[in-house]
């Protein structure tokens, strides 16, 4: 399945708050569908498979991944020592597009992806236009000195105050950010049960 490009509020109404996908809010606090709020009032039981699927979909939509990409990260997390679920979240959080988003260079991950694709960011002084580029501790992410690049990032920083995780350091004046360390589980800003995601892929 390719990356989702449809209505974002429809996804957040179904799965809950996904800060990386969109910062928009809606008054409709019931799931999407033709039955409207009447369906939300009915008691419905979700199967174990359904719960695991929902958690997996949260991760997919929040980070803007295809099914193939997410499964690739799961396999990579399995090969590394430690808790697979935590390592999976750390791998996703260390993507360049997500680092740019968490630094406040863009309001959402899709916006940060566009920022990277258009070549507005540098990693350790080198141009990187691959959103999935894996950042490492001590990497420095900076904004190109071009007027368009700095204007885009300054607009984002001025309109929103980013909640920086403990592993990132932001110099707002110089428009640079540094990855101090690998992110801890507590600093991941999405409400997801990673154990259910690992269970979902356990038979693959």
C-alpha positions as CSV (number, residue, x, y, z in Angstrom):
1,X,0.0,0.0,0.0
2,X,1.4,3.4,-0.9
3,X,1.6,6.5,1.4
4,X,-1.8,7.8,2.4
5,X,-2.7,11.1,0.7
6,X,-6.4,11.4,1.6
7,X,-8.2,13.5,4.3
8,X,-6.1,13.6,7.5
9,X,-8.9,14.4,10.0
10,X,-10.6,11.3,8.9
11,X,-7.7,9.3,10.1
12,X,-7.3,11.1,13.5
13,X,-11.1,10.7,14.1
14,X,-10.6,6.9,13.7
15,X,-7.3,6.4,15.4
16,X,-6.9,9.3,17.8
17,X,-4.5,12.2,18.0
18,X,-1.5,11.8,15.6
19,X,0.7,14.9,16.1
20,X,3.1,14.0,13.3
21,X,0.3,13.7,10.7
22,X,-1.7,16.9,11.3
23,X,-2.1,19.7,13.9
24,X,-5.7,20.3,12.8
25,X,-8.6,19.5,15.2
26,X,-12.2,18.8,14.8
27,X,-15.3,18.9,16.9
28,X,-16.5,15.6,15.6
29,X,-15.4,13.2,18.3
30,X,-16.9,10.1,16.7
31,X,-15.4,7.8,14.0
32,X,-16.0,8.6,10.3
33,X,-18.6,6.7,8.3
34,X,-22.1,7.0,6.9
35,X,-23.8,6.2,10.2
36,X,-22.3,9.2,12.0
37,X,-22.5,9.6,15.8
38,X,-25.2,6.9,16.1
39,X,-22.5,4.2,15.3
40,X,-20.2,5.7,18.0
41,X,-22.9,5.2,20.7
42,X,-23.3,1.5,20.0
43,X,-21.1,-0.8,21.9
44,X,-18.7,-2.7,19.7
45,X,-16.0,-5.1,20.6
46,X,-12.7,-5.0,18.8
47,X,-10.9,-8.3,18.3
48,X,-7.3,-8.8,19.4
49,X,-6.2,-8.6,15.7
50,X,-8.2,-5.4,15.3
51,X,-6.4,-3.8,18.3
52,X,-3.0,-4.7,16.9
53,X,-4.0,-3.4,13.5
54,X,-5.1,-0.1,14.9
55,X,-1.8,0.4,16.8
56,X,0.2,-0.5,13.7
57,X,-1.9,2.0,11.6
58,X,-1.2,4.7,14.2
59,X,2.5,4.3,13.6
60,X,2.1,4.1,9.8
61,X,0.0,7.3,9.5
62,X,1.9,9.3,12.1
63,X,5.3,8.8,10.4
64,X,3.9,8.7,6.9
65,X,5.2,5.2,6.0
66,X,4.1,2.6,3.5
67,X,3.4,-0.9,4.8
68,X,6.6,-2.1,3.1
69,X,8.6,0.6,4.8
70,X,7.2,-0.1,8.3
71,X,7.8,-3.8,8.0
72,X,11.4,-3.1,6.9
73,X,11.9,-1.1,10.1
74,X,10.4,-3.9,12.2
75,X,12.9,-6.4,10.6
76,X,15.7,-4.0,11.3
77,X,14.6,-3.6,14.9
78,X,14.5,-7.4,15.4
79,X,18.2,-7.6,14.4
80,X,19.3,-5.1,17.0
81,X,19.7,-6.0,20.7
82,X,17.1,-4.7,23.1
83,X,13.4,-4.4,23.2
84,X,12.1,-4.6,19.6
85,X,9.2,-2.2,20.2
86,X,11.4,0.6,21.7
87,X,14.1,0.2,19.1
88,X,11.4,0.4,16.4
89,X,10.2,3.8,17.8
90,X,13.8,5.0,18.1
91,X,14.6,4.2,14.4
92,X,11.5,6.1,13.3
93,X,12.2,9.1,15.5
94,X,15.7,9.3,14.2
95,X,14.6,9.8,10.6
96,X,15.7,13.2,9.2
97,X,12.1,14.3,8.5
98,X,11.0,13.5,12.0
99,X,14.1,15.3,13.5
100,X,13.2,18.4,11.5
101,X,9.6,18.2,12.7
102,X,10.6,17.7,16.4
103,X,13.0,20.7,16.1
104,X,10.0,22.9,15.0
105,X,11.4,23.5,11.5
106,X,8.0,22.3,10.1
107,X,4.6,22.0,11.7
108,X,4.0,18.4,10.7
109,X,6.0,15.4,9.4
110,X,4.6,15.7,5.8
111,X,5.7,19.4,5.8
112,X,9.1,18.4,7.1
113,X,9.3,15.8,4.4
114,X,8.7,18.4,1.8
115,X,11.4,20.6,3.4
116,X,13.9,17.8,3.1
117,X,12.8,16.8,-0.4
118,X,13.3,20.4,-1.7
119,X,16.9,20.5,-0.3
120,X,16.4,23.1,2.4
121,X,18.3,21.2,5.1
122,X,21.9,20.3,5.7
123,X,23.2,17.5,7.9
124,X,26.7,18.1,9.2
125,X,27.1,20.8,6.5
126,X,26.2,18.4,3.6
127,X,23.0,18.6,1.6
128,X,20.7,15.7,2.3
129,X,17.3,15.5,0.5
130,X,16.3,12.0,1.6
131,X,13.6,12.2,4.3
132,X,14.3,8.7,5.6
133,X,18.0,9.5,6.2
134,X,18.9,8.0,9.6
135,X,20.4,10.6,11.9
136,X,22.9,9.7,14.7
137,X,24.1,11.3,17.9
138,X,26.2,14.4,17.4
139,X,24.7,15.1,13.9
140,X,24.0,18.8,13.3
141,X,20.9,19.7,11.2
142,X,21.0,23.2,9.8
143,X,19.0,25.3,7.4
144,X,20.4,26.5,4.2
145,X,21.2,30.2,4.1
146,X,18.9,30.8,1.2
147,X,16.1,33.3,1.8
148,X,13.4,30.8,0.9
149,X,14.8,28.1,3.2
150,X,15.2,30.4,6.2
151,X,11.8,32.1,5.7
152,X,10.0,28.7,5.7
153,X,11.7,27.6,8.9
154,X,11.3,30.9,10.7
155,X,7.6,31.0,9.9
156,X,7.2,27.5,11.5
157,X,9.2,28.4,14.6
158,X,7.3,31.7,15.0
159,X,3.9,30.2,14.7
160,X,4.4,27.3,17.1
161,X,6.6,26.5,20.1
162,X,8.1,23.0,19.6
163,X,8.2,20.7,22.6
164,X,11.8,19.5,22.3
165,X,12.6,16.0,23.4
166,X,15.6,15.6,25.7
167,X,17.8,14.2,22.9
168,X,17.6,17.4,20.7
169,X,19.2,20.8,21.2
170,X,17.8,23.8,19.2
171,X,19.6,27.1,18.4
172,X,16.7,29.2,17.2
173,X,18.9,32.2,16.3
174,X,21.2,30.1,14.1
175,X,18.4,27.8,12.8
176,X,20.4,24.7,13.8
177,X,19.7,21.6,15.8
178,X,21.8,18.9,17.2
179,X,21.1,15.3,18.0
180,X,22.6,14.9,21.4
181,X,21.6,11.2,21.9
182,X,19.1,8.5,20.9
183,X,15.6,9.4,21.9
184,X,14.2,7.7,25.0
185,X,10.8,6.0,25.0
186,X,9.3,8.7,27.3
187,X,10.0,11.5,24.8
188,X,8.1,9.8,21.9
189,X,5.1,12.1,21.4
190,X,2.6,9.5,20.0
191,X,0.3,7.4,22.2
192,X,0.9,3.9,20.9
193,X,1.4,0.5,22.3
194,X,4.5,-0.8,20.5
195,X,4.2,-4.3,21.9
196,X,1.0,-4.8,20.0
197,X,2.8,-3.7,16.8
198,X,5.6,-6.3,17.4
199,X,2.9,-8.9,18.0
200,X,1.1,-7.9,14.8
201,X,4.3,-8.7,12.8
202,X,5.4,-11.7,14.8
203,X,4.2,-14.2,12.2
204,X,5.8,-12.4,9.3
